[in-house]
Amino acid sequence: MNNLIKRSITGIIFVLVIIGCILSGKIPFLILSLVLIILGMYEFYRISIKERISAQKNYGIFTGTLFFISNYLFAQKIVDYKIYIIFVPLIIFVFINELYRNNKKPFSNIAYTLLGVVYIAFPLSLFNFFVFRGYPTVYYTPNILLGFFILLWAADTGAYLFGVSFGKHRLFPRISPKKSWEGFLGGAITSLIVSYFISTFFKELQFQHWLVISLIIIVMGTFGDLVESLFKRSINIKDSGKIFPGHGGILDRIDSVLLSAPIVFTYLQLIN
């Protein structure tokens, strides 16, 4: 089976799982999100070992998971903002824990432990505020998050197809030699067109807002992809993992999400 077929099958399955879990309700959404966070953070800490970094893997994953659950409860108004106070001692304990590990790079370990939470758990936790909306009654609405992913996939698909077919001018050759300006523009055009069709189905936001979200995804999703490429290049690996044949690991599949989601979240707060 050639790489394109494997890539296509894997991509379709991944998309169907994401869509199915988002549409099925808040419990499948919770399970999906926790799986992405746990596997993503595990990959991040695992590949950091190549830099001879010994991050506090289990503690980091625990903290990231707890952060998502806290946002999950807060977004539904089940708990108030005081839930976040617990993260003050949790962060301090990262430093204290390192005292007892007797490692040659203690502050590098601390930095990577906290970075795993900030880089992966934090942006994915913001999805809670995409799906839990309304005041004073909070309800689960999957359409904004689903629209976010559709625009993201449209940009990725357009960039891939246009890049393969017409790519000649490198976008950022020092970091990602295969990415091209033609691919970037193709992804942008595809995503912007799709934003119009999304606005006709998902009425939670007006067309101009979907258009802005599309622009955010185009720019920040590309930066997210480049940042993950920078991380992999710095430790001389091609993929973050092998869980998805033809695509690599979890981080390879959600790299565009990690920088675009926080900016989309910021925009949604400004317009509501």
C-alpha positions, 0 to 999 in steps of 0.5 A: 500500500503506497503512502498516499493511500495509507495517508488518505485512509488514516486521515479519513478515520481520524476525521470521522472519529473527531466528528463522531465524538464531537457530535455525540455529546459532552461525554464523548467530547471529554473522552476524545479530548483527554485521549488527545491530551494524554497521548500528545503529552506522552509523545512530547515527553518521550521524544524530549528524551532524545535531548537527554531531558528527563521531564516529570512525565507522569506528573506533567500528564496528570497536571495537564489532564486535571487542567482540562477537567477543571476547564470542562467543569468551569465552562459548564458553571459546575465549579467557579474560578477558584478551581484554578487555585489548585494549580499554584501548588501543583506548579510549585511541586514541579520544582520541589519534585526535581530536588529528589530526582538527582538529574544532571539537567534539573531546570531543563526537566522542569522547563519541559515538564511545564512546557508540555502542559502549556503547549498541549493541555492548555490549547486543547482545554480551551475547546471547552469554551467552544462547545459550552455556551449560553448564559445563565443556562449553559448548553452543549453545542458542537457546531463551533468546534466542528466548524473550527476543525472543518476549516482547519482540515480544509486549509490542510487539504488545500495546502497539501494538494496545491503544494504537491501540484504547484509548489515551487517557492519555499515558505520556510525552507530552514524549518520545513523544506516541503512547505511552499507559498503555493500550498499556503495560498491554496490552503487559504483559498480553500478554507476561506471558501469553506467558511462561507458554506459553514456559515450557511449551516452553522448559524451560531456565528455570522459569516464575517466571524467564520471568515475571521476564524478561517483567517486565524486558522490559516495563519496560526495553523501554519505557524503551529505546523512550523513550530512543531517542525522546529521542535522535531528538527531540533532533535533530528526526528521526522515524526513525533510518533507512529500511531497514524500510518502515513501521518506520524504521531498525535502531535503531527496531527494536531500541531496546527490546532495548538497555536490556532485554538488559543487565538480563535478562543480569544476572538470568540471572547471578544465578539461575545 
